[in-house]
């Protein structure tokens, strides 16, 4: 058995071990709380609060795509009307505007969570 087989097997074993430890520890913790008299409904409280994850994902994706589009547009303007190197302008403005878009999406998601 060569290293080509050992790497995927050890990766699978590591992921399985982490998931197994997570769920077994969570189960023991819940059983201990129930034995002490805690109501079982406390385990479901976190699932009903807040905005659904798909709304936040769509909001962040939309702002990311808007940022990428603005990055292309600004890079086109800069490369057309200045003597700057277009090999540098395009990646720099696209990455910068993508970051700005993600930052705006993060702040909008926080505002959604407050409502």
C-alpha positions, -999 to +999 in steps of 0.1 A: +000+000+000+017+032-012+013+068-001-013+073-029-037+052-008-027+062+027-033+100+022-070+097+013-076+070+039-060+091+067-079+121+055-112+102+057-103+087+091-095+122+104-128+137+092-148+107+105-130+110+139-138+147+142-174+143+133-178+113+156-162+131+186-184+162+180-217+142+179-208+119+208-197+147+230-228+167+222-250+137+229-233+131+263-237+168+272-274+168+263-280+136+283-262+151+313-284+183+311-316+162+308-306+141+338-301+172+359-337+183+351-332+208+322-360+209+297-352+193+263-366+223+245-334+243+252-317+224+224-340+239+198-339+276+208-309+285+186-325+272+154-355+295+154-337+328+161-322+350+134-323+353+097-322+321+076-287+313+063-298+313+026-309+349+028-275+360+041-257+338+015-278+354-014-272+389+000-234+384+003-233+368-032-252+397-047-229+423-032-198+402-042-210+401-078-218+438-078-183+444-065-167+423-092-188+442-119-178+475-105-142+464-103-142+456-141-159+489-149-135+510-128-105+490-142-118+497-178-121+534-170-086+536-155-070+517-183-087+538-210-081+572-195-048+568-178-014+554-188-014+529-160-005+492-167-037+473-174-021+441-162-020+455-127-052+476-128-077+448-135-068+424-107-062+452-082-096+469-088-115+436-090-101+423-058-105+457-040-141+461-052-149+425-043-137+432-008-158+463-006-188+444-018-183+417+008-179+443+035-211+461+025-229+427+024-216+419+059-230+452+072-263+447+054-266+412+069-260+426+104-288+451+097-311+421+087-302+404+119-313+434+140-348+435+124 
